[in-house]
Amino acid sequence: MDEKEFTHLTQSGVHMVEVGDKPIIKRTALAQGRIKLQKETIDLIEKGELKKGNVLTTAQIAAIQAVKNTPQMIPLCHPIPIGGVEVEFEVNPESIEVTVQVSSTGKTGVEMEAITGVSVGLLTIWDMVKSVEKDENGQYPSTAITDIEVIRKEKIEL
């Protein structure tokens, strides 16, 4: 196997890519994803009537925490200084869209942090609503997390 084919793989295993020589650049990334829910669940979220509490505030905090902890969850992701995190929700009749924007000034990008924030935000919503999303057999036929993607990433040289 040619080591040059894989940036994170060596004959002795894996390694983090060296970024020490890269310039410090302002970087941003925007990611989003969606959770499909029953209309009744969306109504309960909007009315603040779920037993676990405020779903969107909890998901917002979880997404920010996930952004900050991305290197602990993804083994070859560099720890980077997070400059800012914005988490927004778009509530639709049968889904909630989570958008996370992350900014940093550093030597590597923040797209992994942004999609990790989206993923954990969506998982937190699922956790908060699972009691009302379950059917009579304890299954989730209407619930689905979909469309997680990086929408945009940008670099601005300092």
N, C-alpha and C positions, 0 to 999 in steps of 0.2 A: 504494500500500500504506500503510495506517495504521500508523505506528510503534508506537502504543499496543497493537496486537494482539499483538505479539511482545516479550517482555521482553528478549531478547538481540539483537535485530535493529534496525539503524538504516539510513538511506539510504546511509551510507558503509561498511556491513558489519555486523559483530557487535561486541558489547561485553559486559563483565561487568556484571551488575546491581549497582547501588550499594547496599551494605549498611552504610555508615558510620554512618547515623543509627539503625540498629536497636539495641535494647538487648542487652547481654551476658547471655546465658542459658545455663544448663547444658543440654546437648543430648545425647541418646543415640539410637542407631539399632541395630536388630538385623536382620541379613539372613541368608539361608541359600540353599543350593543343593545339588545332588546330582550325583554322577557314578556312572553305571551301569558295572559291571565284571563280568568273569567270576568265578565262584565261586573258581576256581583262583587268580586274581590276588589276591582278598581274602585267601585262605589265605596266600599268599606275603607279603603286607603284614603280616598278624598275626604271622607267624613271623619277620619281619625278614630274609627270604631274597632280597630283590631286589638285583641287582648295583649299582644306583645308590645304595643306602643306605636310611636310615630315611625312608620316604615321608611319614608324617604330621608328623614334626618339620620336614622340609624344607618341606612345604606350609604349616605354621604360620608359619614364618619368612617365607616368601614372601607370605602373606596380610598379615602385619603390615607388611612393607616396602611392599606395594601400598597399604595404607591411608595410610601416611605420604607416598606419592608420587602420590596421586590427582590433585592439580592439574597435575602434569607430564604426565599421560596424558589427562586430560579437559580440553579447552582452556578452557572457561568456568567451571570449578570454582574457587572461591576457596581459596587456601591458608589453612588454619585450624590453630590449636594443638590437637594431639591429646592428650587427657588420659589415655586408656587404650584398649587393644585387647585383647579376649578372643577367642581362636579355639578352637573345640571341634569335635570329630569324633564322629559316630555311625557306627560300622561295622556294616553289615548284611550278610546273606549275599551279596547281589548289588549292593550300592551303598555309597557313603560319603556321608554328609551333612556338609557344612561349615557351621558357624554362626559368624558374626562379629558381635561387639558393639563399637561404637565410642562413646567419650564425648569431649566437648569442652566448653569454656566459651568461647562466642564469639557471633558475630552471624549465623551461618548454620548450617544443619543438617549432619549427618554421614551421611546416608543414602547419598550417592554413595561415600563412603569405605567404608562397610560392604559395599555390593554389589561394589565394586571388590576389596576384600579377599577376599570369597567367590569371585569370578570367578578371580582369580589363584591362590588356593588350589586350586581345582578344576583349573585348567590345569596347575599344578605336579604334582598327582597324576597327571594324564594323561601328562605328560612323564616322570615317574618310572617308569610302568608300561607305556609304549607298546611296549617290546620283547616283553613277554609277552602283550599284548592283540592284537597283529597276527595276522591269519590268514596262510595260506600265500601269499596274493597281496599281502601288505603292507597290507591294509585293516583297518579297525576296526569290524566288524559288530556287536559287542556293547557298544562303548564309546559313552557319550553323556553330555553335561553337560546337566542339565535343572533346571527349577523354581527358577531364581535369582529371588529376590524379597526385598523389604523386608517384614519381618514386623511391625515396630513402630518408630515413632520418637516420642520424647518431648521435651518442653521443661519445664524447671523454672526459674521466675523466681528470680533471686537477691535 
